[in-house]
Amino acid sequence: MREGLSAANAEYAGPDGGDVPDPMSEPLRVLVADDSPGFREGIAALLASVDGLEQVGEAVDGDEAVARALELHPDVVLMDLHMPGRNGIEATAEIVAAAPHVAVLVLTMHEDDDSVFSAVRAGARGYLVKGARQAELLRAVRTVADGGAVFGPAIARRMIGFFEAAATATSTPFPNLTAREREILDLVARASSNQQIAAQLGLSIKTVRNHVSSLFTKIQVVDRAQAIVKAREAGIGRRS
């Protein structure tokens, strides 16, 4: 957790403000939750250097982050994940449940899949790794405060890949079948007998029967007629 904090402090200590805020609007109120004094100081310096953002408090652990968020009702909480006591994911979930108008933006050293998806499930609206550019961080604060979602480029690519894989799995009928069972179900759905399937696939009749019994159990049918109907409804066994 301590590794790289000096560099992170320097990264966020400059005046680069990114987008120019509306001078007539109220400043966005930000709570910083991080167990590193140096990092909190760097964030405070960055927020103080630009118009339209105001740090209203800080927290050094998850318990304090929850208490301060519910006391101050900031627009955005910058949340580290690994802190003493309650971790940032648990703190995020509690804040979002109790005060859904408060946007949580995770800012952490960790970018593994478990951390990213746990934070998203907990209700975080954004996820950046420490070391992101100042302008990127400031834009992210304003975006999540406005109801948007923000993820760093590498994290966004991984999330897209995850959801694409999930969509592919969901769109595949009977994903619990093995490749051989799927092949046999296709032939069953084409009204092939066990003998015909065995001859076509080069298997014994007994092996085919075992596969058929197994796939019937997996797709929850009791006989061949039900299997044919269910398979064809799912697009399996249709002749091209």
Residue frames relative to the residue before (quaternion, step in Angstrom):
aa qw qx qy qz dx dy dz
M 1.0000 0.0000 0.0000 0.0000 0.00 0.00 0.00
R 0.6973 0.4810 -0.2799 0.4517 3.57 0.99 -0.85
E 0.5487 0.6498 -0.3975 0.3444 3.56 1.16 -0.56
G 0.8453 0.2035 -0.1545 0.4693 3.53 -0.96 0.91
L 0.4372 0.7238 -0.4584 0.2737 3.62 1.20 0.05
S 0.6111 0.5433 -0.3674 0.4432 3.60 1.03 -0.63
A 0.6534 0.4987 -0.3090 0.4784 3.54 0.99 -0.86
A 0.6444 0.5178 -0.3255 0.4589 3.56 1.00 -0.81
N 0.6189 0.5476 -0.3364 0.4516 3.56 1.03 -0.80
A 0.6682 0.4843 -0.2977 0.4799 3.57 0.92 -0.90
E 0.6217 0.5697 -0.3415 0.4150 3.56 1.01 -0.81
Y 0.7885 0.3458 -0.1692 0.4796 3.58 0.91 -0.87
A 0.5528 0.6540 -0.3781 0.3517 3.59 1.25 0.09
G 0.5952 0.6194 -0.3509 0.3727 3.61 1.24 -0.15
P 0.6150 -0.6102 0.3849 0.3184 3.59 -1.28 0.12
D 0.4068 0.7331 -0.4779 0.2621 3.61 1.21 0.00
G 0.1388 -0.8611 0.4872 0.0440 3.57 -0.37 1.19
G 0.4397 -0.7019 0.4767 0.2944 3.61 1.14 -0.02
D 0.8362 -0.1121 0.1128 0.5248 3.56 -0.96 -0.95
V 0.4254 -0.6933 0.5210 0.2586 3.57 -1.10 0.71
P 0.3310 -0.7703 0.5059 0.2030 3.63 -0.62 1.05
D 0.5961 -0.5372 0.4541 0.3871 3.54 -1.33 0.27
P 0.3958 -0.7522 0.4660 0.2457 3.61 -0.51 1.11
M 0.6564 0.5202 -0.3153 0.4463 3.61 1.19 -0.44
S 0.6167 0.5685 -0.3527 0.4148 3.61 1.20 -0.32
E 0.5689 -0.5663 0.4633 0.3755 3.53 -1.27 0.43
P 0.5289 -0.6265 0.4474 0.3572 3.62 -1.01 0.65
L 0.4830 -0.6320 0.5167 0.3167 3.55 -1.17 0.61
R 0.3093 -0.7692 0.5402 0.1440 3.53 -0.85 1.05
V 0.0955 -0.8294 0.5499 -0.0240 3.56 -0.65 1.19
L 0.1684 -0.7426 0.6421 0.0887 3.54 -1.07 0.91
V 0.1985 -0.7890 0.5745 0.0898 3.60 -0.84 0.99
A 0.0432 -0.7971 0.6021 -0.0134 3.59 -0.71 1.13
D 0.3234 0.7102 -0.5522 0.2934 3.55 -0.36 1.31
D 0.4120 -0.7423 0.4710 0.2395 3.59 -0.93 0.81
S 0.6104 0.5446 -0.3603 0.4482 3.61 1.25 0.01
P 0.4005 -0.7204 0.5051 0.2558 3.65 -0.57 1.06
G 0.6512 0.5307 -0.3219 0.4368 3.59 0.95 -0.85
F 0.6744 0.4823 -0.3068 0.4673 3.55 0.93 -0.83
R 0.6299 0.5264 -0.3383 0.4600 3.59 0.98 -0.78
E 0.6401 0.5222 -0.3252 0.4603 3.58 1.02 -0.78
G 0.6499 0.5226 -0.3152 0.4530 3.57 1.00 -0.84
I 0.6541 0.4953 -0.3075 0.4819 3.57 0.98 -0.84
A 0.6359 0.5323 -0.3308 0.4505 3.58 0.96 -0.84
A 0.6547 0.5097 -0.3130 0.4622 3.58 0.97 -0.84
L 0.6488 0.5144 -0.3190 0.4612 3.57 0.98 -0.81
L 0.6834 0.4877 -0.2971 0.4547 3.58 0.82 -0.96
A 0.6653 0.5051 -0.3036 0.4583 3.59 1.06 -0.74
S 0.6585 0.5551 -0.3043 0.4070 3.58 1.19 -0.49
V 0.7421 0.3576 -0.2097 0.5267 3.60 1.24 -0.22
D 0.5037 -0.6331 0.4959 0.3155 3.52 -1.22 0.55
G 0.7774 0.4012 -0.2617 0.4076 3.53 -1.24 0.49
L 0.7225 0.3325 -0.2386 0.5572 3.59 1.27 0.02
E 0.0281 -0.8020 0.5963 -0.0213 3.55 -1.00 0.83
Q 0.2885 -0.7349 0.5831 0.1914 3.58 -0.79 0.97
V 0.1655 -0.8239 0.5383 0.0634 3.58 -0.66 1.12
G 0.8123 -0.0766 0.0497 0.5760 3.58 1.24 -0.15
E 0.1993 -0.7554 0.6068 0.1465 3.52 -1.35 0.05
A 0.1438 -0.7634 0.6245 0.0814 3.53 -1.32 0.41
V 0.3258 -0.7748 0.5167 0.1630 3.55 -1.05 0.77
D 0.7848 0.1197 -0.1067 0.5987 3.61 1.26 -0.05
G 0.7218 -0.4728 0.2955 0.4100 3.54 -1.30 0.21
D 0.6286 0.5394 -0.3389 0.4463 3.58 0.99 -0.79
E 0.6868 0.4668 -0.2849 0.4787 3.55 0.90 -0.92
A 0.5963 0.5679 -0.3648 0.4345 3.60 1.08 -0.67
V 0.6586 0.4935 -0.3075 0.4776 3.58 0.94 -0.87
A 0.6783 0.5032 -0.3007 0.4430 3.57 0.81 -0.99
R 0.6964 0.4705 -0.2810 0.4634 3.58 0.87 -0.92
A 0.6308 0.5337 -0.3375 0.4510 3.58 1.02 -0.75
L 0.7024 0.4511 -0.2704 0.4797 3.60 0.94 -0.86
E 0.6351 0.5092 -0.3279 0.4795 3.57 1.21 -0.44
L 0.7962 0.3529 -0.1545 0.4665 3.58 0.81 -1.05
H 0.1651 -0.8138 0.5302 0.1715 3.60 1.17 -0.58
P 0.0557 0.8133 -0.5742 0.0763 3.61 0.58 1.13
D 0.5836 -0.5482 0.4510 0.3943 3.55 -1.29 0.17
V 0.8045 0.0723 0.0148 0.5894 3.55 1.03 -0.87
V 0.1618 -0.7312 0.6516 0.1209 3.54 -1.17 0.73
L 0.2263 -0.7253 0.6336 0.1460 3.58 -0.84 1.00
M 0.0662 -0.8641 0.4966 -0.0487 3.55 -0.28 1.32
D 0.2641 -0.7052 0.6371 0.1645 3.54 -0.87 1.02
L 0.4535 -0.7123 0.4621 0.2708 3.61 -1.10 0.54
H 0.7902 0.2834 -0.1384 0.5255 3.57 0.85 -0.94
M 0.1999 0.7573 -0.5814 0.2202 3.51 -0.20 1.41
P 0.6425 -0.5095 0.3758 0.4317 3.61 -1.19 0.30
G 0.7853 0.2943 -0.2250 0.4961 3.56 -1.19 0.55
R 0.8119 -0.1207 0.1338 0.5552 3.56 -0.91 -0.91
N 0.3732 -0.7451 0.4974 0.2412 3.59 -0.77 0.94
G 0.7110 -0.4943 0.3058 0.3959 3.54 -1.30 0.28
I 0.6124 0.5436 -0.3579 0.4488 3.60 1.10 -0.58
E 0.6619 0.4865 -0.3022 0.4835 3.58 0.93 -0.89
A 0.6481 0.5164 -0.3152 0.4626 3.57 0.99 -0.85
T 0.6293 0.5370 -0.3310 0.4540 3.59 1.00 -0.81
A 0.6643 0.5115 -0.3075 0.4499 3.57 0.85 -0.96
E 0.6829 0.4823 -0.3009 0.4588 3.59 0.91 -0.85
I 0.6411 0.5196 -0.3281 0.4597 3.59 0.98 -0.80
V 0.6819 0.4943 -0.2915 0.4537 3.57 0.85 -1.00
A 0.6526 0.5157 -0.3181 0.4549 3.59 1.01 -0.79
A 0.7453 0.4119 -0.2202 0.4757 3.59 0.93 -0.91
A 0.8034 0.0988 -0.0189 0.5868 3.60 1.07 -0.69
P 0.1090 -0.8589 0.4965 0.0625 3.62 0.46 1.16
H 0.5883 0.5746 -0.3750 0.4280 3.60 1.21 -0.29
V 0.6059 0.5337 -0.3557 0.4706 3.60 1.26 -0.28
A 0.2591 -0.7785 0.5553 0.1359 3.58 -0.69 1.09
V 0.1957 -0.7710 0.5963 0.1081 3.57 -0.90 0.94
L 0.0749 -0.7677 0.6363 0.0085 3.55 -0.85 1.08
V 0.2859 -0.7709 0.5469 0.1580 3.57 -0.50 1.19
L 0.0004 0.7657 -0.6418 0.0420 3.53 -0.98 0.98
T 0.2063 0.8168 -0.4823 0.2402 3.55 -0.04 1.31
M 0.5628 -0.5774 0.4693 0.3600 3.54 -1.35 0.17
H 0.6946 0.5169 -0.2537 0.4311 3.59 1.18 -0.57
E 0.0050 -0.8115 0.5840 -0.0213 3.58 -0.91 0.93
D 0.3159 0.7395 -0.5285 0.2721 3.58 1.12 0.63
D 0.6703 -0.5367 0.3362 0.3868 3.57 -1.18 0.58
D 0.6344 0.5424 -0.3450 0.4294 3.60 0.94 -0.84
S 0.6728 0.4911 -0.3012 0.4642 3.58 0.90 -0.91
V 0.6656 0.5183 -0.3118 0.4371 3.58 0.86 -0.96
F 0.7510 0.4071 -0.2430 0.4596 3.58 0.65 -1.07
S 0.5933 0.5403 -0.3735 0.4654 3.60 1.12 -0.51
A 0.6502 0.5094 -0.3153 0.4673 3.58 0.99 -0.80
V 0.6525 0.5042 -0.3174 0.4683 3.59 0.96 -0.83
R 0.6543 0.5015 -0.3159 0.4696 3.58 0.95 -0.85
A 0.6504 0.5210 -0.3145 0.4545 3.58 1.09 -0.68
G 0.6233 -0.5827 0.3248 0.4080 3.58 1.24 -0.29
A 0.3773 0.7215 -0.5014 0.2926 3.59 1.23 0.22
R 0.3533 -0.7496 0.5242 0.1962 3.57 -0.99 0.86
G 0.8058 0.0886 -0.0492 0.5835 3.58 1.22 -0.25
Y 0.1138 -0.7825 0.6111 0.0359 3.56 -1.25 0.46
L 0.0778 0.7774 -0.6171 0.0933 3.55 -0.62 1.20
V 0.3726 -0.6914 0.5604 0.2629 3.54 -1.20 0.50
K 0.5648 -0.5807 0.4571 0.3672 3.54 -1.14 0.64
G 0.6573 0.4313 -0.3608 0.5018 3.54 -0.81 1.03
A 0.4492 0.6524 -0.4710 0.3883 3.58 1.27 -0.03
R 0.5996 -0.5824 0.4045 0.3709 3.57 -1.11 0.62
Q 0.6375 -0.5480 0.3848 0.3811 3.56 -1.17 0.63
A 0.6725 0.5002 -0.3015 0.4546 3.58 0.84 -0.97
E 0.6302 0.5350 -0.3316 0.4547 3.58 1.04 -0.77
L 0.6591 0.5052 -0.3038 0.4670 3.57 0.95 -0.87
L 0.6806 0.4922 -0.2988 0.4530 3.57 0.86 -0.92
R 0.6304 0.5116 -0.3300 0.4816 3.57 1.02 -0.74
A 0.6422 0.5331 -0.3219 0.4469 3.56 1.00 -0.84
V 0.6239 0.5355 -0.3400 0.4564 3.60 0.97 -0.84
R 0.6997 0.4658 -0.2758 0.4663 3.57 0.86 -0.97
T 0.6448 0.5358 -0.3285 0.4349 3.58 1.01 -0.77
V 0.7024 0.4461 -0.2897 0.4729 3.61 0.79 -0.94
A 0.6049 0.5476 -0.3589 0.4532 3.60 1.09 -0.61
D 0.6993 0.4529 -0.2509 0.4929 3.55 1.16 -0.65
G 0.6455 -0.5564 0.3075 0.4232 3.58 1.28 0.20
G 0.5497 0.6247 -0.3950 0.3892 3.58 1.26 0.03
A 0.3770 -0.6854 0.5683 0.2553 3.54 -1.37 -0.05
V 0.0717 -0.8060 0.5875 -0.0075 3.56 -1.00 0.86
F 0.0591 0.7716 -0.6314 0.0487 3.55 -0.97 0.93
G 0.5574 -0.6071 0.4484 0.3458 3.55 -1.05 0.77
P 0.6847 -0.5282 0.3049 0.3991 3.61 -1.12 0.62
A 0.6875 0.4735 -0.3016 0.4607 3.62 0.81 -0.94
I 0.6597 0.5009 -0.3043 0.4705 3.57 0.99 -0.84
A 0.6308 0.5344 -0.3323 0.4540 3.58 0.99 -0.82
R 0.6469 0.5152 -0.3304 0.4550 3.61 0.95 -0.83
R 0.6618 0.5000 -0.3098 0.4648 3.58 0.97 -0.84
M 0.6429 0.5198 -0.3236 0.4602 3.58 1.01 -0.77
I 0.6323 0.5188 -0.3314 0.4703 3.59 0.98 -0.81
G 0.6583 0.5084 -0.3071 0.4625 3.58 0.94 -0.89
F 0.6374 0.5339 -0.3231 0.4520 3.57 1.01 -0.84
F 0.7229 0.4391 -0.2605 0.4656 3.58 0.79 -1.00
E 0.6024 0.5348 -0.3661 0.4659 3.59 1.11 -0.55
A 0.6515 0.5031 -0.3134 0.4734 3.58 0.99 -0.83
A 0.6474 0.5152 -0.3184 0.4627 3.57 1.01 -0.83
A 0.6485 0.5157 -0.3183 0.4606 3.58 1.01 -0.82
T 0.6391 0.5219 -0.3263 0.4612 3.59 1.01 -0.78
A 0.6560 0.5079 -0.3090 0.4650 3.55 0.98 -0.89
T 0.6618 0.5123 -0.3024 0.4562 3.56 0.99 -0.87
S 0.6984 0.4814 -0.2748 0.4528 3.58 1.00 -0.82
T 0.6014 0.5418 -0.3635 0.4611 3.61 1.23 -0.19
P 0.3578 -0.7492 0.5034 0.2392 3.63 -0.52 1.05
F 0.8527 0.0793 -0.0977 0.5070 3.54 -1.13 0.79
P 0.0228 0.8556 -0.5166 0.0238 3.61 0.70 1.04
N 0.6079 0.5746 -0.3545 0.4178 3.60 1.25 -0.28
L 0.5451 0.6113 -0.4090 0.4024 3.61 1.25 -0.09
T 0.4560 -0.6333 0.5407 0.3141 3.54 -1.21 0.56
A 0.6812 -0.4745 0.3506 0.4335 3.57 -1.27 0.25
R 0.6634 0.4975 -0.3092 0.4656 3.60 0.96 -0.84
E 0.6496 0.5076 -0.3224 0.4652 3.60 0.95 -0.81
R 0.6359 0.5182 -0.3319 0.4657 3.58 1.01 -0.75
E 0.6339 0.5319 -0.3193 0.4618 3.57 1.04 -0.83
I 0.6805 0.4760 -0.2852 0.4785 3.57 0.96 -0.88
L 0.6243 0.5318 -0.3454 0.4562 3.60 1.00 -0.75
D 0.6123 0.5450 -0.3506 0.4529 3.59 1.02 -0.74
L 0.6897 0.4650 -0.2820 0.4781 3.59 0.95 -0.85
V 0.5946 0.5426 -0.3581 0.4730 3.58 1.09 -0.69
A 0.6770 0.5008 -0.2844 0.4582 3.56 0.94 -0.94
R 0.6644 0.4578 -0.3022 0.5076 3.59 1.24 -0.34
A 0.5344 -0.6742 0.3553 0.3656 3.56 1.40 0.38
S 0.3508 0.7202 -0.5189 0.2983 3.58 1.12 0.62
S 0.4279 -0.6807 0.5327 0.2642 3.57 -1.10 0.73
N 0.6684 -0.4769 0.3631 0.4405 3.57 -1.27 0.21
Q 0.6311 0.5337 -0.3336 0.4535 3.59 1.01 -0.80
Q 0.6651 0.4977 -0.3017 0.4680 3.60 0.94 -0.87
I 0.6419 0.5151 -0.3212 0.4685 3.57 0.99 -0.83
A 0.6463 0.5252 -0.3190 0.4524 3.58 0.93 -0.91
A 0.6754 0.4906 -0.2962 0.4641 3.57 0.92 -0.89
Q 0.6839 0.4973 -0.2968 0.4437 3.58 0.93 -0.87
L 0.7674 0.3614 -0.1899 0.4944 3.58 0.98 -0.82
G 0.4470 -0.7073 0.4483 0.3145 3.58 1.24 -0.09
L 0.4905 0.6433 -0.4340 0.3965 3.57 1.06 0.80
S 0.5383 -0.5819 0.4782 0.3781 3.53 -1.26 0.22
I 0.6318 -0.5266 0.4002 0.4043 3.58 -1.23 0.46
K 0.6424 0.5375 -0.3268 0.4378 3.59 0.96 -0.85
T 0.6492 0.5149 -0.3173 0.4613 3.58 0.97 -0.84
V 0.6416 0.5143 -0.3211 0.4698 3.56 0.98 -0.85
R 0.6446 0.5257 -0.3247 0.4503 3.60 0.90 -0.89
N 0.6522 0.5162 -0.3162 0.4563 3.57 0.97 -0.85
H 0.6525 0.5038 -0.3076 0.4753 3.57 0.97 -0.85
V 0.6500 0.5191 -0.3175 0.4551 3.56 0.94 -0.88
S 0.6497 0.5148 -0.3126 0.4639 3.58 0.92 -0.86
S 0.6680 0.5071 -0.2979 0.4560 3.55 0.95 -0.90
L 0.7039 0.4573 -0.2873 0.4614 3.58 0.83 -0.91
F 0.5778 0.5622 -0.3833 0.4508 3.61 1.12 -0.57
T 0.6497 0.5112 -0.3105 0.4692 3.57 0.99 -0.84
K 0.6925 0.4983 -0.2851 0.4369 3.58 0.89 -0.94
I 0.7501 0.3524 -0.2283 0.5110 3.61 0.98 -0.71
Q 0.4383 -0.7578 0.4025 0.2677 3.55 1.39 0.24
V 0.4612 0.5993 -0.5137 0.4053 3.54 0.63 1.23
V 0.3973 -0.7410 0.4963 0.2162 3.56 -1.22 0.47
D 0.8116 0.1016 -0.0665 0.5714 3.57 1.17 -0.31
R 0.7334 -0.4523 0.3047 0.4058 3.53 -1.38 0.17
A 0.6326 0.5461 -0.3387 0.4323 3.57 0.99 -0.78
Q 0.6578 0.4930 -0.3029 0.4821 3.58 0.95 -0.87
A 0.6377 0.5372 -0.3289 0.4434 3.56 1.01 -0.81
I 0.6464 0.5214 -0.3204 0.4557 3.58 0.97 -0.86
V 0.6633 0.5025 -0.3077 0.4614 3.58 0.90 -0.94
K 0.6953 0.4817 -0.2872 0.4495 3.58 0.80 -1.01
A 0.6503 0.5171 -0.3164 0.4579 3.59 0.98 -0.82
R 0.6926 0.4732 -0.2932 0.4587 3.58 0.87 -0.91
E 0.5986 0.5448 -0.3611 0.4631 3.60 1.10 -0.62
A 0.7028 0.4397 -0.2543 0.4981 3.57 1.16 -0.64
G 0.5893 -0.6076 0.3592 0.3932 3.58 1.27 0.10
I 0.5450 0.6042 -0.4022 0.4197 3.60 1.23 0.26
G 0.8068 0.3014 -0.2168 0.4597 3.56 -1.04 0.82
R 0.4845 0.6503 -0.4530 0.3705 3.56 1.22 0.13
R 0.4041 -0.7207 0.5038 0.2519 3.56 -0.80 0.93
S 0.3977 -0.7188 0.5201 0.2338 3.56 -0.97 0.89
